[in-house]
Amino acid sequence: MSALFNRSRRLLVILALALGVSLAVTTALPASASSNSSEQRRNYYGALSISSDNAWGGSFDYGTKRGAIKRAQRECKDRSNLPGTCEAAVWVRNGCAALSVKLNSDGFVTKYGWAVNRFKGPAIKAAQKKCGKKCVKRAWVCTTRP
């Protein structure tokens, strides 16, 4: 009977240790997660809009994607003679967005290309490449990086 008692006691000790380790890990995770949450990156949004008459609007450092797009659209419509043709071309989170356009002989946009990148230069270059030959840089925006 003492062998059975010793075996049971060992099993209880092992279970108690396992439970203790489990609790220690569980309580340690939220503490480390809370310290990381204060260091999390804030998201900043920007957007570019373009109209067929080559007017554009831009925004940066908005707290939401929707807010950034609305501001870019509003600016485009305010600058355009054809405000109904404004469209949100590109949005970006924590980075840069660029827009290149190809114009016809009357100065109207026939084609555009957009790109996003962490840095302005590569975003502009990619937008021009995406747009194609005879495209020119039209606009770019960069958000503040945390």
C-alpha positions in Angstrom: 0.0 0.0 0.0 2.9 2.4 0.7 4.1 1.8 -2.9 0.7 2.9 -4.2 0.7 5.9 -1.9 4.2 6.9 -3.0 3.3 6.5 -6.7 0.2 8.6 -6.2 2.1 11.3 -4.4 4.8 11.5 -7.2 2.0 11.8 -9.7 0.4 14.6 -7.7 3.8 16.4 -7.4 4.3 16.1 -11.2 0.8 17.5 -11.9 1.3 20.3 -9.4 4.6 21.2 -11.1 3.0 21.1 -14.5 0.2 23.3 -13.4 2.6 25.7 -11.8 4.7 26.0 -15.0 1.5 26.4 -17.0 0.3 29.2 -14.7 3.6 30.9 -14.8 3.7 31.0 -18.6 0.1 32.1 -18.8 0.5 35.0 -16.4 3.8 36.0 -18.0 2.4 36.3 -21.5 -0.1 39.1 -20.9 2.6 41.1 -19.2 5.0 40.8 -22.2 2.1 41.4 -24.6 1.1 44.6 -22.7 4.6 46.0 -23.0 4.6 45.2 -26.7 1.2 46.9 -27.2 2.6 50.2 -26.0 5.3 49.8 -28.6 3.0 48.8 -31.5 3.2 50.9 -34.6 0.5 53.4 -35.2 -1.1 53.1 -38.6 -1.1 56.2 -40.8 -3.0 56.3 -44.0 -2.6 58.4 -47.2 -4.4 58.4 -50.5 -4.3 59.9 -54.0 -7.2 60.7 -56.3 -7.1 61.7 -60.0 -9.7 63.2 -62.4 -9.8 63.0 -66.2 -8.8 66.7 -66.5 -5.6 65.9 -64.6 -6.6 67.5 -61.3 -5.6 65.5 -58.3 -6.0 65.3 -54.6 -3.9 63.9 -51.8 -3.9 63.1 -48.1 -1.5 61.7 -45.5 -1.4 60.9 -41.9 -5.0 60.0 -41.4 -6.1 57.6 -38.7 -8.3 55.5 -41.1 -8.1 54.5 -44.8 -11.6 55.8 -45.3 -10.7 59.2 -44.0 -7.6 59.4 -46.2 -9.6 58.5 -49.3 -12.4 61.0 -48.5 -9.9 63.8 -48.1 -8.1 63.0 -51.4 -11.4 62.8 -53.2 -12.5 66.1 -51.7 -9.3 67.8 -52.8 -9.5 66.4 -56.3 -13.1 67.6 -56.7 -12.2 71.0 -55.4 -9.4 71.4 -58.0 -11.2 69.8 -61.0 -13.4 71.3 -63.7 -14.9 67.8 -64.0 -15.3 66.8 -60.3 -17.5 63.8 -61.2 -14.5 62.1 -62.8 -12.4 62.1 -59.7 -11.5 58.6 -58.6 -9.5 57.2 -55.7 -6.4 55.9 -57.5 -4.4 54.5 -54.6 -4.1 54.4 -50.8 -1.2 53.5 -48.5 -0.6 52.5 -44.9 2.7 53.6 -43.3 4.5 54.3 -46.5 4.4 56.2 -49.8 2.1 56.2 -52.8 2.8 57.6 -56.2 0.7 58.4 -59.3 1.9 58.8 -62.9 -0.2 59.8 -65.8 -0.3 59.8 -69.6 -2.0 62.8 -71.1 -3.5 63.2 -74.6 -2.9 66.3 -76.7 -5.8 68.1 -75.0 -4.3 67.5 -71.5 -6.7 64.8 -70.4 -5.6 61.7 -68.6 -5.8 58.7 -70.9 -4.0 56.3 -68.5 -2.5 56.3 -65.1 -0.3 54.0 -63.0 0.1 53.9 -59.3 2.4 52.2 -56.8 3.1 52.0 -53.1 6.4 51.5 -51.3 8.0 52.2 -48.0 10.1 54.9 -49.7 9.1 57.7 -52.1 11.7 57.1 -54.8 10.9 53.5 -55.5 7.1 54.3 -55.4 7.5 57.0 -58.0 9.7 54.8 -60.2 7.2 51.8 -60.0 4.2 54.1 -60.8 6.0 55.4 -63.9 6.9 51.9 -65.0 3.3 50.6 -64.4 1.9 53.5 -66.4 4.1 52.9 -69.4 5.8 55.0 -72.0 5.3 58.8 -72.1 3.9 58.8 -68.6 4.9 61.6 -66.2 5.0 61.8 -62.5 1.8 63.5 -61.2 1.7 63.2 -57.5 3.0 61.4 -54.4 2.3 61.2 -50.7 4.2 59.7 -47.8 2.8 59.1 -44.3 4.8 59.7 -41.1 6.4 56.6 -40.0 6.2 55.8 -36.3 
